[in-house]
Amino acid sequence: MGLLDVFTGMANGPRGAPGGFGGMGRGGGMSPILMAALGLLAYKAVKGMATPSQPQPGAANAPAPGQAGGLGAMLQNLGLGGPAAGGGLGGVLSGGLGDLVKQFQGAGKGEVADSWVSTGDNKTIAPADLSKVLTPEQIAFLTERTGLNREQLLDGLSQQLPEVVDKMTPQGRLPSPQDIERA
């Protein structure tokens, strides 16, 4: 099971259920939690391009959170439709995944993130603990772009981030940009 399986398996909600997370999904679009997980991985790539209060070029034409539009539209809505995408989606997600693991390590939760990367069982993380790992800026960035409130975001990410990272690391290691491009 690869990255494409993550996208398709979670496309309609955090557990593949129609209607998306918290009833936010509409019309078969990508779940807001999957958008948040991918946005978290892409955060550092887009952080310098705009602040959460600045809309991205083309974002007005992007579908609303949870609506159909595909991965390209979702990435554009997150701010990856422009120059940042030029470096390749594989590089953005691979680098973001490495940065996220380092962020967990820096917050004293490295063993949790390491369990998601390894081939063994995934450790859980409570929403309150996740709020101590993520920065306020990351949370604001993701809530604005997904339409979820802080509680929904942290609850959904605490449930789904382990699976997303696990599926992105089937070999038990951080993938190279080429691994992600192939997936």
C-alpha positions as CSV (number, residue, x, y, z in Angstrom):
1,M,0.0,0.0,0.0
2,G,1.5,3.3,-1.0
3,L,0.9,7.0,-1.0
4,L,-1.8,6.8,-3.6
5,D,-3.7,4.4,-1.3
6,V,-3.6,7.0,1.4
7,F,-5.1,9.6,-0.9
8,T,-7.8,7.3,-2.2
9,G,-8.6,5.4,1.1
10,M,-9.0,8.7,3.0
11,A,-10.6,10.7,0.2
12,N,-14.1,10.7,1.6
13,G,-13.3,11.1,5.3
14,P,-10.9,10.1,8.1
15,R,-12.0,6.5,8.0
16,G,-13.2,6.5,4.3
17,A,-16.7,7.4,5.4
18,P,-18.8,9.5,3.1
19,G,-19.3,13.1,4.2
20,G,-15.8,13.8,5.5
21,F,-14.6,14.6,8.9
22,G,-17.2,16.1,11.2
23,G,-19.6,16.4,8.3
24,M,-17.3,18.8,6.5
25,G,-16.8,16.8,3.4
26,R,-19.0,17.4,0.4
27,G,-19.5,15.7,-2.9
28,G,-16.6,13.2,-2.8
29,G,-13.9,15.7,-2.2
30,M,-10.7,15.0,-0.2
31,S,-11.3,15.0,3.6
32,P,-10.3,18.1,5.5
33,I,-8.1,15.9,7.7
34,L,-6.2,14.5,4.8
35,M,-5.8,18.0,3.5
36,A,-4.5,19.0,6.9
37,A,-2.0,16.1,7.1
38,L,-0.7,16.9,3.6
39,G,-0.7,20.6,4.5
40,L,1.3,19.9,7.6
41,L,3.9,18.0,5.5
42,A,4.0,20.9,3.0
43,Y,3.9,23.6,5.7
44,K,7.6,24.6,5.6
45,A,7.6,24.8,1.8
46,V,4.7,27.3,1.8
47,K,5.4,29.0,5.1
48,G,7.6,31.6,3.4
49,M,5.2,32.2,0.5
50,A,2.3,33.6,2.5
51,T,1.0,34.0,6.0
52,P,-2.3,32.4,7.0
53,S,-4.1,35.7,6.5
54,Q,-2.8,36.2,2.9
55,P,-4.7,34.2,0.3
56,Q,-2.7,32.3,-2.3
57,P,-2.8,33.2,-5.9
58,G,-5.6,31.2,-7.5
59,A,-7.0,30.1,-4.2
60,A,-10.2,32.0,-4.9
61,N,-10.8,29.5,-7.7
62,A,-9.9,26.5,-5.6
63,P,-12.8,24.3,-4.3
64,A,-13.9,24.9,-0.7
65,P,-12.5,22.5,1.9
66,G,-13.9,19.1,1.4
67,Q,-15.2,19.7,-2.0
68,A,-14.2,17.8,-5.1
69,G,-11.2,19.1,-7.0
70,G,-8.5,16.5,-6.6
71,L,-5.0,16.6,-5.2
72,G,-3.9,19.4,-7.5
73,A,-6.7,21.7,-6.4
74,M,-6.1,20.8,-2.8
75,L,-2.4,21.6,-3.0
76,Q,-3.2,24.9,-4.7
77,N,-5.6,25.7,-1.9
78,L,-2.8,25.0,0.5
79,G,-0.5,27.3,-1.4
80,L,1.4,24.7,-3.4
81,G,0.0,25.5,-6.9
82,G,2.6,28.0,-7.7
83,P,6.4,28.3,-7.5
84,A,6.8,25.9,-4.5
85,A,5.4,23.1,-6.7
86,G,8.2,23.6,-9.1
87,G,10.6,21.7,-6.8
88,G,8.3,18.6,-7.1
89,L,5.7,17.2,-4.8
90,G,8.0,14.4,-3.8
91,G,10.6,16.8,-2.5
92,V,8.0,18.9,-0.6
93,L,6.4,15.9,1.1
94,S,9.6,14.0,1.7
95,G,11.3,17.1,3.3
96,G,8.1,17.9,5.2
97,L,7.9,14.4,6.6
98,G,11.5,14.6,7.8
99,D,10.9,18.0,9.3
100,L,7.8,16.7,11.1
101,V,9.7,13.8,12.6
102,K,12.4,16.3,13.8
103,Q,9.6,18.5,15.3
104,F,8.2,15.5,17.2
105,Q,11.7,14.7,18.5
106,G,12.3,18.3,19.6
107,A,9.0,18.2,21.5
108,G,10.0,15.0,23.3
109,K,7.6,12.8,21.2
110,G,10.2,11.3,18.9
111,E,9.4,7.7,19.9
112,V,5.8,8.3,18.7
113,A,6.8,9.6,15.3
114,D,9.5,6.9,15.0
115,S,6.8,4.2,15.6
116,W,4.8,5.6,12.6
117,V,7.9,5.5,10.4
118,S,8.9,2.0,11.5
119,T,7.3,-1.2,10.4
120,G,5.9,-2.1,13.8
121,D,2.7,-0.9,15.6
122,N,1.9,2.8,15.6
123,K,1.9,4.6,18.9
124,T,-1.1,6.9,19.5
125,I,-0.9,10.6,20.3
126,A,-3.6,12.5,22.1
127,P,-4.9,15.8,20.7
128,A,-3.5,17.6,23.7
129,D,0.0,16.2,23.1
130,L,-0.2,17.0,19.4
131,S,-1.0,20.6,20.3
132,K,2.3,20.7,22.2
133,V,4.2,19.4,19.1
134,L,2.6,21.6,16.5
135,T,3.3,25.4,16.6
136,P,0.4,27.9,16.9
137,E,1.3,29.1,13.4
138,Q,1.0,25.5,12.0
139,I,-2.4,25.1,13.7
140,A,-3.6,28.5,12.4
141,F,-2.4,27.7,8.9
142,L,-4.2,24.4,8.8
143,T,-7.5,25.5,10.4
144,E,-7.8,28.4,7.9
145,R,-7.1,26.2,4.9
146,T,-9.3,23.2,5.9
147,G,-12.2,25.0,7.5
148,L,-11.9,22.9,10.7
149,N,-11.7,24.4,14.1
150,R,-8.7,23.8,16.4
151,E,-10.4,20.9,18.3
152,Q,-11.5,19.2,15.1
153,L,-8.1,19.6,13.5
154,L,-6.1,18.2,16.5
155,D,-8.6,15.4,17.1
156,G,-8.6,14.4,13.4
157,L,-4.8,14.7,13.0
158,S,-4.2,12.7,16.2
159,Q,-6.3,9.9,14.7
160,Q,-5.1,10.1,11.1
161,L,-1.5,11.4,11.1
162,P,-0.1,8.0,12.3
163,E,-1.7,6.2,9.4
164,V,-0.6,8.8,6.8
165,V,3.0,8.7,8.0
166,D,2.9,4.9,8.2
167,K,1.6,4.6,4.6
168,M,4.2,7.1,3.4
169,T,7.0,5.0,5.0
170,P,6.2,1.3,4.0
171,Q,9.9,0.4,4.1
172,G,10.3,1.6,7.7
173,R,12.4,4.6,6.7
174,L,11.8,8.2,5.5
175,P,11.2,8.1,1.8
176,S,13.3,10.0,-0.7
177,P,11.6,12.5,-3.0
178,Q,11.9,9.9,-5.8
179,D,10.1,7.3,-3.6
180,I,7.2,9.7,-3.2
181,E,7.1,10.6,-6.9
182,R,7.0,6.9,-7.8
183,A,4.2,6.3,-5.3
